[in-house]
């Protein structure tokens, strides 16, 4: 049975992802050895179909984020909507490569504009750089390296499960495979929840 245990790298190719989905699901839909089928067999097939569907969904999200990160309007909007974090000496400082985890455990690499605040030292020729940020990720609430849907599922299952181990297994079942420590950190430090993405606890 297909389980999503390892990271799957984004192909950024919708046709390829659809073909892979079609090939995988076609095998699952084959009616062979029917005499030995039972409820457990159906459950296994349900889980397999769910998993490959989650991977396809993750690949689609990756394409969406990649295209958005290369959109001039999106980049300008990110800069505009994060002005509250900019200081007088905040300047663009090239690009940073960031990994983003989407549903289906699909990981996407994005090369994003990066800004830092420059501090002048007493020595006129010397400058220091404070820790900066990627406006694009801060705008979308993804500075933790995960998409908002992944974030909300971690918070939800981490809060309602009997243990963090149980939460991790549930997350794996739904295509989110992250470390136990990462789950603990995110659930126990809910104040890290990005301001631009607030989870409404009433709907958990």
Secondary structure, DSSP 4 states (H G I P E B T S, - for coil): -----S-EE----HHHHHHHHHHHHHHHT---SGGG--HHHHHHHHHHHHHHHHHHHHHHHHHHHHHHHT-HHHHHHHHHHTGGG--TTEEEEEEEEEEEE-GGGEEEEEEEEEEEEEEE-SSTT-EEE---B-HHHHHHT-TTSB-HHHHHHHHHHHHHSSSHHHHHHHHHHTT----HHHHHHHHHTGGGS-TT----GGG-
